[in-house]
Amino acid sequence: MKKFIFTLSLILAFTLNLLAQNSNGVEMADSLRASGKIYVVVLVICVIFIGLAIYLFSIDSRLKKIEKQKQ
């Protein structure tokens, strides 16, 4: 029970600290959003993640083939 209370108090302490941040926003993100370049940044990040996912799935399928050959 002591561990639970200690963990809960730590979580509350860290979340209260997060709520105390400025709400002004990030200047770089605001300027990218104003000029419309934020969509390019999001698109590039999405392409990178999709490429990584395809690569990982291809590696997984190759490993499954190798495992089937060994059995």
PyMOL Python script that loads the backbone (N, CA, C, O; Angstrom):
from pymol import cmd

cmd.read_pdbstr("""\
ATOM      1  N   MET A   1       0.821  -1.190   0.000  1.00  0.00           N
ATOM      2  CA  MET A   1       0.000   0.000   0.000  1.00  0.00           C
ATOM      3  C   MET A   1       0.867   1.255   0.000  1.00  0.00           C
ATOM      4  O   MET A   1       0.520   2.258  -0.625  1.00  0.00           O
ATOM      5  N   LYS A   2       2.002   1.194   0.709  1.00  0.00           N
ATOM      6  CA  LYS A   2       2.899   2.339   0.752  1.00  0.00           C
ATOM      7  C   LYS A   2       3.497   2.617  -0.625  1.00  0.00           C
ATOM      8  O   LYS A   2       3.669   3.771  -1.017  1.00  0.00           O
ATOM      9  N   LYS A   3       3.810   1.548  -1.353  1.00  0.00           N
ATOM     10  CA  LYS A   3       4.367   1.719  -2.691  1.00  0.00           C
ATOM     11  C   LYS A   3       3.344   2.379  -3.617  1.00  0.00           C
ATOM     12  O   LYS A   3       3.690   3.236  -4.432  1.00  0.00           O
ATOM     13  N   PHE A   4       2.097   1.973  -3.482  1.00  0.00           N
ATOM     14  CA  PHE A   4       1.033   2.534  -4.314  1.00  0.00           C
ATOM     15  C   PHE A   4       0.873   4.026  -4.052  1.00  0.00           C
ATOM     16  O   PHE A   4       0.759   4.815  -4.990  1.00  0.00           O
ATOM     17  N   ILE A   5       0.864   4.410  -2.794  1.00  0.00           N
ATOM     18  CA  ILE A   5       0.711   5.826  -2.434  1.00  0.00           C
ATOM     19  C   ILE A   5       1.926   6.619  -2.900  1.00  0.00           C
ATOM     20  O   ILE A   5       1.787   7.735  -3.400  1.00  0.00           O
ATOM     21  N   PHE A   6       3.106   6.053  -2.741  1.00  0.00           N
ATOM     22  CA  PHE A   6       4.322   6.723  -3.188  1.00  0.00           C
ATOM     23  C   PHE A   6       4.314   6.913  -4.701  1.00  0.00           C
ATOM     24  O   PHE A   6       4.644   7.992  -5.192  1.00  0.00           O
ATOM     25  N   THR A   7       3.941   5.881  -5.434  1.00  0.00           N
ATOM     26  CA  THR A   7       3.873   5.967  -6.891  1.00  0.00           C
ATOM     27  C   THR A   7       2.821   6.968  -7.327  1.00  0.00           C
ATOM     28  O   THR A   7       3.055   7.751  -8.247  1.00  0.00           O
ATOM     29  N   LEU A   8       1.684   6.955  -6.689  1.00  0.00           N
ATOM     30  CA  LEU A   8       0.619   7.898  -7.025  1.00  0.00           C
ATOM     31  C   LEU A   8       1.048   9.336  -6.762  1.00  0.00           C
ATOM     32  O   LEU A   8       0.744  10.228  -7.555  1.00  0.00           O
ATOM     33  N   SER A   9       1.747   9.566  -5.662  1.00  0.00           N
ATOM     34  CA  SER A   9       2.210  10.930  -5.366  1.00  0.00           C
ATOM     35  C   SER A   9       3.261  11.387  -6.369  1.00  0.00           C
ATOM     36  O   SER A   9       3.282  12.558  -6.746  1.00  0.00           O
ATOM     37  N   LEU A  10       4.132  10.485  -6.808  1.00  0.00           N
ATOM     38  CA  LEU A  10       5.116  10.845  -7.822  1.00  0.00           C
ATOM     39  C   LEU A  10       4.439  11.187  -9.150  1.00  0.00           C
ATOM     40  O   LEU A  10       4.812  12.158  -9.808  1.00  0.00           O
ATOM     41  N   ILE A  11       3.458  10.400  -9.538  1.00  0.00           N
ATOM     42  CA  ILE A  11       2.736  10.661 -10.780  1.00  0.00           C
ATOM     43  C   ILE A  11       2.030  12.009 -10.712  1.00  0.00           C
ATOM     44  O   ILE A  11       2.071  12.781 -11.670  1.00  0.00           O
ATOM     45  N   LEU A  12       1.393  12.292  -9.601  1.00  0.00           N
ATOM     46  CA  LEU A  12       0.716  13.576  -9.451  1.00  0.00           C
ATOM     47  C   LEU A  12       1.704  14.739  -9.467  1.00  0.00           C
ATOM     48  O   LEU A  12       1.414  15.790 -10.039  1.00  0.00           O
ATOM     49  N   ALA A  13       2.861  14.560  -8.847  1.00  0.00           N
ATOM     50  CA  ALA A  13       3.860  15.628  -8.822  1.00  0.00           C
ATOM     51  C   ALA A  13       4.369  15.929 -10.228  1.00  0.00           C
ATOM     52  O   ALA A  13       4.545  17.093 -10.587  1.00  0.00           O
ATOM     53  N   PHE A  14       4.609  14.889 -11.025  1.00  0.00           N
ATOM     54  CA  PHE A  14       5.109  15.107 -12.380  1.00  0.00           C
ATOM     55  C   PHE A  14       4.034  15.681 -13.297  1.00  0.00           C
ATOM     56  O   PHE A  14       4.341  16.510 -14.153  1.00  0.00           O
ATOM     57  N   THR A  15       2.787  15.259 -13.137  1.00  0.00           N
ATOM     58  CA  THR A  15       1.738  15.788 -14.006  1.00  0.00           C
ATOM     59  C   THR A  15       1.416  17.236 -13.656  1.00  0.00           C
ATOM     60  O   THR A  15       1.089  18.018 -14.549  1.00  0.00           O
ATOM     61  N   LEU A  16       1.496  17.607 -12.407  1.00  0.00           N
ATOM     62  CA  LEU A  16       1.267  19.000 -12.052  1.00  0.00           C
ATOM     63  C   LEU A  16       2.356  19.894 -12.634  1.00  0.00           C
ATOM     64  O   LEU A  16       2.090  21.034 -13.014  1.00  0.00           O
ATOM     65  N   ASN A  17       3.568  19.384 -12.703  1.00  0.00           N
ATOM     66  CA  ASN A  17       4.659  20.129 -13.308  1.00  0.00           C
ATOM     67  C   ASN A  17       4.417  20.325 -14.798  1.00  0.00           C
ATOM     68  O   ASN A  17       4.753  21.377 -15.342  1.00  0.00           O
ATOM     69  N   LEU A  18       3.848  19.340 -15.459  1.00  0.00           N
ATOM     70  CA  LEU A  18       3.574  19.456 -16.890  1.00  0.00           C
ATOM     71  C   LEU A  18       2.484  20.472 -17.176  1.00  0.00           C
ATOM     72  O   LEU A  18       2.508  21.126 -18.219  1.00  0.00           O
ATOM     73  N   LEU A  19       1.546  20.613 -16.284  1.00  0.00           N
ATOM     74  CA  LEU A  19       0.461  21.560 -16.495  1.00  0.00           C
ATOM     75  C   LEU A  19       0.907  23.005 -16.331  1.00  0.00           C
ATOM     76  O   LEU A  19       0.180  23.920 -16.719  1.00  0.00           O
ATOM     77  N   ALA A  20       2.084  23.229 -15.768  1.00  0.00           N
ATOM     78  CA  ALA A  20       2.553  24.577 -15.504  1.00  0.00           C
ATOM     79  C   ALA A  20       3.330  25.176 -16.665  1.00  0.00           C
ATOM     80  O   ALA A  20       3.959  26.220 -16.495  1.00  0.00           O
ATOM     81  N   GLN A  21       3.310  24.550 -17.844  1.00  0.00           N
ATOM     82  CA  GLN A  21       4.063  25.052 -18.979  1.00  0.00           C
ATOM     83  C   GLN A  21       3.355  26.234 -19.629  1.00  0.00           C
ATOM     84  O   GLN A  21       2.156  26.446 -19.449  1.00  0.00           O
ATOM     85  N   ASN A  22       4.130  26.990 -20.384  1.00  0.00           N
ATOM     86  CA  ASN A  22       3.577  28.126 -21.109  1.00  0.00           C
ATOM     87  C   ASN A  22       2.610  27.656 -22.184  1.00  0.00           C
ATOM     88  O   ASN A  22       2.799  26.596 -22.782  1.00  0.00           O
ATOM     89  N   SER A  23       1.589  28.438 -22.423  1.00  0.00           N
ATOM     90  CA  SER A  23       0.641  28.102 -23.482  1.00  0.00           C
ATOM     91  C   SER A  23       0.855  28.985 -24.702  1.00  0.00           C
ATOM     92  O   SER A  23      -0.026  29.081 -25.557  1.00  0.00           O
ATOM     93  N   ASN A  24       2.029  29.640 -24.796  1.00  0.00           N
ATOM     94  CA  ASN A  24       2.320  30.520 -25.925  1.00  0.00           C
ATOM     95  C   ASN A  24       2.522  29.750 -27.218  1.00  0.00           C
ATOM     96  O   ASN A  24       2.298  30.299 -28.297  1.00  0.00           O
ATOM     97  N   GLY A  25       2.929  28.520 -27.139  1.00  0.00           N
ATOM     98  CA  GLY A  25       3.189  27.719 -28.322  1.00  0.00           C
ATOM     99  C   GLY A  25       4.643  27.831 -28.746  1.00  0.00           C
ATOM    100  O   GLY A  25       5.415  28.619 -28.201  1.00  0.00           O
ATOM    101  N   VAL A  26       4.987  27.034 -29.717  1.00  0.00           N
ATOM    102  CA  VAL A  26       6.345  27.018 -30.233  1.00  0.00           C
ATOM    103  C   VAL A  26       6.392  27.930 -31.450  1.00  0.00           C
ATOM    104  O   VAL A  26       5.573  27.804 -32.361  1.00  0.00           O
ATOM    105  N   GLU A  27       7.351  28.847 -31.460  1.00  0.00           N
ATOM    106  CA  GLU A  27       7.420  29.823 -32.538  1.00  0.00           C
ATOM    107  C   GLU A  27       7.687  29.169 -33.890  1.00  0.00           C
ATOM    108  O   GLU A  27       7.119  29.570 -34.906  1.00  0.00           O
ATOM    109  N   MET A  28       8.559  28.154 -33.895  1.00  0.00           N
ATOM    110  CA  MET A  28       8.881  27.494 -35.150  1.00  0.00           C
ATOM    111  C   MET A  28       7.642  26.808 -35.731  1.00  0.00           C
ATOM    112  O   MET A  28       7.381  26.906 -36.930  1.00  0.00           O
ATOM    113  N   ALA A  29       6.890  26.122 -34.889  1.00  0.00           N
ATOM    114  CA  ALA A  29       5.691  25.443 -35.362  1.00  0.00           C
ATOM    115  C   ALA A  29       4.648  26.446 -35.836  1.00  0.00           C
ATOM    116  O   ALA A  29       3.939  26.188 -36.808  1.00  0.00           O
ATOM    117  N   ASP A  30       4.547  27.579 -35.164  1.00  0.00           N
ATOM    118  CA  ASP A  30       3.586  28.599 -35.583  1.00  0.00           C
ATOM    119  C   ASP A  30       3.949  29.162 -36.950  1.00  0.00           C
ATOM    120  O   ASP A  30       3.075  29.367 -37.793  1.00  0.00           O
ATOM    121  N   SER A  31       5.254  29.416 -37.172  1.00  0.00           N
ATOM    122  CA  SER A  31       5.658  29.955 -38.471  1.00  0.00           C
ATOM    123  C   SER A  31       5.495  28.916 -39.572  1.00  0.00           C
ATOM    124  O   SER A  31       5.108  29.260 -40.689  1.00  0.00           O
ATOM    125  N   LEU A  32       5.786  27.640 -39.274  1.00  0.00           N
ATOM    126  CA  LEU A  32       5.576  26.588 -40.282  1.00  0.00           C
ATOM    127  C   LEU A  32       4.096  26.430 -40.593  1.00  0.00           C
ATOM    128  O   LEU A  32       3.720  26.227 -41.747  1.00  0.00           O
ATOM    129  N   ARG A  33       3.267  26.522 -39.580  1.00  0.00           N
ATOM    130  CA  ARG A  33       1.830  26.400 -39.785  1.00  0.00           C
ATOM    131  C   ARG A  33       1.292  27.581 -40.593  1.00  0.00           C
ATOM    132  O   ARG A  33       0.421  27.405 -41.445  1.00  0.00           O
ATOM    133  N   ALA A  34       1.804  28.776 -40.332  1.00  0.00           N
ATOM    134  CA  ALA A  34       1.346  29.972 -41.031  1.00  0.00           C
ATOM    135  C   ALA A  34       1.727  29.942 -42.505  1.00  0.00           C
ATOM    136  O   ALA A  34       0.968  30.407 -43.356  1.00  0.00           O
ATOM    137  N   SER A  35       2.906  29.392 -42.811  1.00  0.00           N
ATOM    138  CA  SER A  35       3.350  29.357 -44.200  1.00  0.00           C
ATOM    139  C   SER A  35       2.869  28.110 -44.934  1.00  0.00           C
ATOM    140  O   SER A  35       3.050  28.007 -46.147  1.00  0.00           O
ATOM    141  N   GLY A  36       2.263  27.164 -44.223  1.00  0.00           N
ATOM    142  CA  GLY A  36       1.756  25.949 -44.848  1.00  0.00           C
ATOM    143  C   GLY A  36       2.794  24.853 -44.992  1.00  0.00           C
ATOM    144  O   GLY A  36       2.504  23.806 -45.571  1.00  0.00           O
ATOM    145  N   LYS A  37       4.004  25.071 -44.477  1.00  0.00           N
ATOM    146  CA  LYS A  37       5.070  24.072 -44.602  1.00  0.00           C
ATOM    147  C   LYS A  37       4.938  22.946 -43.581  1.00  0.00           C
ATOM    148  O   LYS A  37       5.625  21.930 -43.693  1.00  0.00           O
ATOM    149  N   ILE A  38       4.079  23.109 -42.601  1.00  0.00           N
ATOM    150  CA  ILE A  38       3.912  22.070 -41.586  1.00  0.00           C
ATOM    151  C   ILE A  38       3.370  20.791 -42.208  1.00  0.00           C
ATOM    152  O   ILE A  38       3.652  19.692 -41.731  1.00  0.00           O
ATOM    153  N   TYR A  39       2.585  20.940 -43.286  1.00  0.00           N
ATOM    154  CA  TYR A  39       2.043  19.772 -43.962  1.00  0.00           C
ATOM    155  C   TYR A  39       3.138  18.984 -44.654  1.00  0.00           C
ATOM    156  O   TYR A  39       3.066  17.757 -44.735  1.00  0.00           O
ATOM    157  N   VAL A  40       4.152  19.675 -45.155  1.00  0.00           N
ATOM    158  CA  VAL A  40       5.291  18.991 -45.767  1.00  0.00           C
ATOM    159  C   VAL A  40       6.056  18.207 -44.713  1.00  0.00           C
ATOM    160  O   VAL A  40       6.478  17.077 -44.958  1.00  0.00           O
ATOM    161  N   VAL A  41       6.232  18.798 -43.554  1.00  0.00           N
ATOM    162  CA  VAL A  41       6.942  18.121 -42.466  1.00  0.00           C
ATOM    163  C   VAL A  41       6.175  16.874 -42.034  1.00  0.00           C
ATOM    164  O   VAL A  41       6.768  15.812 -41.849  1.00  0.00           O
ATOM    165  N   VAL A  42       4.871  16.999 -41.874  1.00  0.00           N
ATOM    166  CA  VAL A  42       4.045  15.858 -41.474  1.00  0.00           C
ATOM    167  C   VAL A  42       4.079  14.776 -42.545  1.00  0.00           C
ATOM    168  O   VAL A  42       4.148  13.590 -42.222  1.00  0.00           O
ATOM    169  N   LEU A  43       4.033  15.168 -43.810  1.00  0.00           N
ATOM    170  CA  LEU A  43       4.070  14.204 -44.905  1.00  0.00           C
ATOM    171  C   LEU A  43       5.389  13.446 -44.929  1.00  0.00           C
ATOM    172  O   LEU A  43       5.400  12.233 -45.136  1.00  0.00           O
ATOM    173  N   VAL A  44       6.494  14.140 -44.723  1.00  0.00           N
ATOM    174  CA  VAL A  44       7.803  13.483 -44.710  1.00  0.00           C
ATOM    175  C   VAL A  44       7.902  12.500 -43.553  1.00  0.00           C
ATOM    176  O   VAL A  44       8.420  11.396 -43.721  1.00  0.00           O
ATOM    177  N   ILE A  45       7.414  12.887 -42.388  1.00  0.00           N
ATOM    178  CA  ILE A  45       7.443  11.987 -41.231  1.00  0.00           C
ATOM    179  C   ILE A  45       6.582  10.751 -41.492  1.00  0.00           C
ATOM    180  O   ILE A  45       6.974   9.637 -41.144  1.00  0.00           O
ATOM    181  N   CYS A  46       5.417  10.943 -42.099  1.00  0.00           N
ATOM    182  CA  CYS A  46       4.544   9.807 -42.423  1.00  0.00           C
ATOM    183  C   CYS A  46       5.204   8.864 -43.424  1.00  0.00           C
ATOM    184  O   CYS A  46       5.121   7.646 -43.271  1.00  0.00           O
ATOM    185  N   VAL A  47       5.855   9.412 -44.444  1.00  0.00           N
ATOM    186  CA  VAL A  47       6.538   8.579 -45.437  1.00  0.00           C
ATOM    187  C   VAL A  47       7.650   7.774 -44.783  1.00  0.00           C
ATOM    188  O   VAL A  47       7.833   6.598 -45.097  1.00  0.00           O
ATOM    189  N   ILE A  48       8.391   8.397 -43.881  1.00  0.00           N
ATOM    190  CA  ILE A  48       9.471   7.683 -43.182  1.00  0.00           C
ATOM    191  C   ILE A  48       8.900   6.542 -42.351  1.00  0.00           C
ATOM    192  O   ILE A  48       9.425   5.429 -42.392  1.00  0.00           O
ATOM    193  N   PHE A  49       7.829   6.800 -41.593  1.00  0.00           N
ATOM    194  CA  PHE A  49       7.240   5.744 -40.769  1.00  0.00           C
ATOM    195  C   PHE A  49       6.649   4.623 -41.622  1.00  0.00           C
ATOM    196  O   PHE A  49       6.775   3.451 -41.269  1.00  0.00           O
ATOM    197  N   ILE A  50       6.017   4.963 -42.723  1.00  0.00           N
ATOM    198  CA  ILE A  50       5.461   3.937 -43.600  1.00  0.00           C
ATOM    199  C   ILE A  50       6.586   3.098 -44.203  1.00  0.00           C
ATOM    200  O   ILE A  50       6.467   1.877 -44.303  1.00  0.00           O
ATOM    201  N   GLY A  51       7.676   3.752 -44.604  1.00  0.00           N
ATOM    202  CA  GLY A  51       8.827   3.022 -45.136  1.00  0.00           C
ATOM    203  C   GLY A  51       9.424   2.081 -44.107  1.00  0.00           C
ATOM    204  O   GLY A  51       9.772   0.945 -44.430  1.00  0.00           O
ATOM    205  N   LEU A  52       9.543   2.539 -42.876  1.00  0.00           N
ATOM    206  CA  LEU A  52      10.064   1.665 -41.810  1.00  0.00           C
ATOM    207  C   LEU A  52       9.137   0.487 -41.548  1.00  0.00           C
ATOM    208  O   LEU A  52       9.599  -0.632 -41.327  1.00  0.00           O
ATOM    209  N   ALA A  53       7.831   0.734 -41.570  1.00  0.00           N
ATOM    210  CA  ALA A  53       6.873  -0.346 -41.334  1.00  0.00           C
ATOM    211  C   ALA A  53       6.958  -1.387 -42.445  1.00  0.00           C
ATOM    212  O   ALA A  53       6.948  -2.586 -42.166  1.00  0.00           O
ATOM    213  N   ILE A  54       7.042  -0.949 -43.692  1.00  0.00           N
ATOM    214  CA  ILE A  54       7.163  -1.890 -44.812  1.00  0.00           C
ATOM    215  C   ILE A  54       8.449  -2.694 -44.695  1.00  0.00           C
ATOM    216  O   ILE A  54       8.454  -3.904 -44.923  1.00  0.00           O
ATOM    217  N   TYR A  55       9.526  -2.031 -44.344  1.00  0.00           N
ATOM    218  CA  TYR A  55      10.808  -2.714 -44.182  1.00  0.00           C
ATOM    219  C   TYR A  55      10.746  -3.761 -43.077  1.00  0.00           C
ATOM    220  O   TYR A  55      11.237  -4.876 -43.249  1.00  0.00           O
ATOM    221  N   LEU A  56      10.147  -3.409 -41.949  1.00  0.00           N
ATOM    222  CA  LEU A  56      10.054  -4.359 -40.840  1.00  0.00           C
ATOM    223  C   LEU A  56       9.168  -5.544 -41.191  1.00  0.00           C
ATOM    224  O   LEU A  56       9.490  -6.677 -40.833  1.00  0.00           O
ATOM    225  N   PHE A  57       8.056  -5.307 -41.885  1.00  0.00           N
ATOM    226  CA  PHE A  57       7.194  -6.418 -42.279  1.00  0.00           C
ATOM    227  C   PHE A  57       7.887  -7.324 -43.295  1.00  0.00           C
ATOM    228  O   PHE A  57       7.689  -8.539 -43.276  1.00  0.00           O
ATOM    229  N   SER A  58       8.694  -6.746 -44.176  1.00  0.00           N
ATOM    230  CA  SER A  58       9.412  -7.589 -45.136  1.00  0.00           C
ATOM    231  C   SER A  58      10.462  -8.443 -44.423  1.00  0.00           C
ATOM    232  O   SER A  58      10.647  -9.612 -44.761  1.00  0.00           O
ATOM    233  N   ILE A  59      11.147  -7.860 -43.442  1.00  0.00           N
ATOM    234  CA  ILE A  59      12.114  -8.640 -42.666  1.00  0.00           C
ATOM    235  C   ILE A  59      11.401  -9.759 -41.915  1.00  0.00           C
ATOM    236  O   ILE A  59      11.913 -10.875 -41.836  1.00  0.00           O
ATOM    237  N   ASP A  60      10.232  -9.472 -41.368  1.00  0.00           N
ATOM    238  CA  ASP A  60       9.467 -10.480 -40.636  1.00  0.00           C
ATOM    239  C   ASP A  60       9.064 -11.630 -41.549  1.00  0.00           C
ATOM    240  O   ASP A  60       9.147 -12.794 -41.156  1.00  0.00           O
ATOM    241  N   SER A  61       8.631 -11.316 -42.754  1.00  0.00           N
ATOM    242  CA  SER A  61       8.223 -12.387 -43.667  1.00  0.00           C
ATOM    243  C   SER A  61       9.427 -13.223 -44.094  1.00  0.00           C
ATOM    244  O   SER A  61       9.312 -14.441 -44.228  1.00  0.00           O
ATOM    245  N   ARG A  62      10.582 -12.585 -44.309  1.00  0.00           N
ATOM    246  CA  ARG A  62      11.783 -13.346 -44.654  1.00  0.00           C
ATOM    247  C   ARG A  62      12.206 -14.260 -43.517  1.00  0.00           C
ATOM    248  O   ARG A  62      12.622 -15.395 -43.748  1.00  0.00           O
ATOM    249  N   LEU A  63      12.100 -13.764 -42.281  1.00  0.00           N
ATOM    250  CA  LEU A  63      12.459 -14.598 -41.137  1.00  0.00           C
ATOM    251  C   LEU A  63      11.516 -15.775 -40.988  1.00  0.00           C
ATOM    252  O   LEU A  63      11.948 -16.871 -40.629  1.00  0.00           O
ATOM    253  N   LYS A  64      10.233 -15.566 -41.257  1.00  0.00           N
ATOM    254  CA  LYS A  64       9.281 -16.679 -41.194  1.00  0.00           C
ATOM    255  C   LYS A  64       9.619 -17.744 -42.223  1.00  0.00           C
ATOM    256  O   LYS A  64       9.518 -18.937 -41.935  1.00  0.00           O
ATOM    257  N   LYS A  65      10.019 -17.329 -43.421  1.00  0.00           N
ATOM    258  CA  LYS A  65      10.415 -18.298 -44.451  1.00  0.00           C
ATOM    259  C   LYS A  65      11.635 -19.093 -44.013  1.00  0.00           C
ATOM    260  O   LYS A  65      11.688 -20.309 -44.197  1.00  0.00           O
ATOM    261  N   ILE A  66      12.617 -18.407 -43.433  1.00  0.00           N
ATOM    262  CA  ILE A  66      13.830 -19.083 -42.967  1.00  0.00           C
ATOM    263  C   ILE A  66      13.501 -20.051 -41.840  1.00  0.00           C
ATOM    264  O   ILE A  66      14.054 -21.149 -41.795  1.00  0.00           O
ATOM    265  N   GLU A  67      12.602 -19.662 -40.921  1.00  0.00           N
ATOM    266  CA  GLU A  67      12.220 -20.542 -39.819  1.00  0.00           C
ATOM    267  C   GLU A  67      11.503 -21.779 -40.340  1.00  0.00           C
ATOM    268  O   GLU A  67      11.710 -22.876 -39.820  1.00  0.00           O
ATOM    269  N   LYS A  68      10.662 -21.620 -41.360  1.00  0.00           N
ATOM    270  CA  LYS A  68       9.954 -22.768 -41.924  1.00  0.00           C
ATOM    271  C   LYS A  68      10.935 -23.725 -42.620  1.00  0.00           C
ATOM    272  O   LYS A  68      10.758 -24.942 -42.568  1.00  0.00           O
ATOM    273  N   GLN A  69      11.961 -23.173 -43.267  1.00  0.00           N
ATOM    274  CA  GLN A  69      12.948 -24.021 -43.942  1.00  0.00           C
ATOM    275  C   GLN A  69      13.764 -24.811 -42.930  1.00  0.00           C
ATOM    276  O   GLN A  69      14.144 -25.948 -43.207  1.00  0.00           O
ATOM    277  N   LYS A  70      14.040 -24.245 -41.781  1.00  0.00           N
ATOM    278  CA  LYS A  70      14.851 -24.940 -40.769  1.00  0.00           C
ATOM    279  C   LYS A  70      14.079 -26.073 -40.107  1.00  0.00           C
ATOM    280  O   LYS A  70      14.690 -27.027 -39.625  1.00  0.00           O
ATOM    281  N   GLN A  71      12.767 -25.993 -40.074  1.00  0.00           N
ATOM    282  CA  GLN A  71      11.984 -27.033 -39.384  1.00  0.00           C
ATOM    283  C   GLN A  71      11.790 -28.193 -40.230  1.00  0.00           C
ATOM    284  O   GLN A  71      11.156 -29.162 -39.812  1.00  0.00           O
TER     285      GLN A  71
END
""", "prot")
cmd.dss("prot")
cmd.show_as("cartoon", "prot")
cmd.util.cbc("prot")
cmd.orient("prot")
